Amino acid sequence: MAKDSPAVELDVGDRAVRISNPDRVYFPARGETKLDLARYYLSVGDGIVRALRERPCMMHRFPSGVSGEKVHQKRVPHGAPPWLETVRVHFPRYNRYADELCVTELASVIWAVQMSTVEFHPWNSRRADTERPDEWRIDLDPMPDCPFDRVRRVARVAQEVLDELGAVGWPKTSGGNGLHIYVRIEPRWGFSDVRRAALAFAREVERRAPADATTTWWRKDRDPRMLFVDFNQNARDHTIASAYSVRGVPEATVSTPIRWDEIDDVDPHEFTIATVPKRFAELGDLHAGIDDDAYSLDTLLEWAERDNLDS
């Protein structure tokens, strides 16, 4: 058995964060290590902190690299440094509570990497009021036989509807085969209303692109060539990988913010921990303005009433 490499210490702001086993290979496609992962997150620091700031965050951990076991970690473990911030959330179904990671600085992200976290999955609400989301998430989720050109077409329809609503959409790749669009919203509604609004939007996209998009709930009933507009990602405690989150795949793809004018040419698989740092250095955080405008869901909730949509 190979001997583990000595730990290294990274300076992150005014914190020193220890990285044990820095040479352990996490991503076998190109051989990137745990230390490479930490350095990636340092390179996109402003972006990943903005994406996670003040949100309860589930950590997807891979203690032996992405070829090994995956651990979905909600609770921050005992022994975390005293400066690490958390937020307590309630899970009514089990009547349990969890103190989840709440990122307020980059050192928290690097500490999570030390804990073998690869993916960061934040809630769409913040700790000031975890029951009232401030983010509406549009998940364009392709079925297995859906070509990416279809994803592009549906994204354009979604952009058209958002423009008509007066909402500002912020697109990113999923890190897989789909696209996500985030919209800041006024934190006035609970999860059930945000989900109803998301369903009303998805149904409108489906009406305008019936050959490409579906809102059919059961996967077995969907055409495998279609694009599912997944409104349910707005339900309570449902999370998806944040902007700048690495995905737990051998190629170390990254969920990467893009411009609307990149939709027609983007290849999501080109965004990895090997390529995104240079892009970030050149373009900065393309989601830097995401908090500037907050959309009201009133019109979408009127559509939901019109269409008799349940929460």
Secondary structure, DSSP 8 states (H G I E B T S, - for coil): -------EEEEETTEEEEESSTT-EEETTTTEEHHHHHHHHHHTHHHHHHHHTTSEEEEEE-TT-TTS--EEE-S--TT--TT--EEEEEETTTTEEEEEEE-SSHHHHHHHHHTTEEEEEE-SS-TT-TTS-SEEEEEEEE-TT--HHHHHHHHHHHHHHHHHHT---EEEE-SSS-EEEEEEB-TTS-HHHHHHHHHHHHHHHHHH-TTTEE--SSGGGS-TTSEEEEGGGGSTT-----TT-B-SSTT-BB--B--GGGTTT--GGG-BTTTHHHHHHHH--TTTTTTS--B--HHHHHHHHHTT---
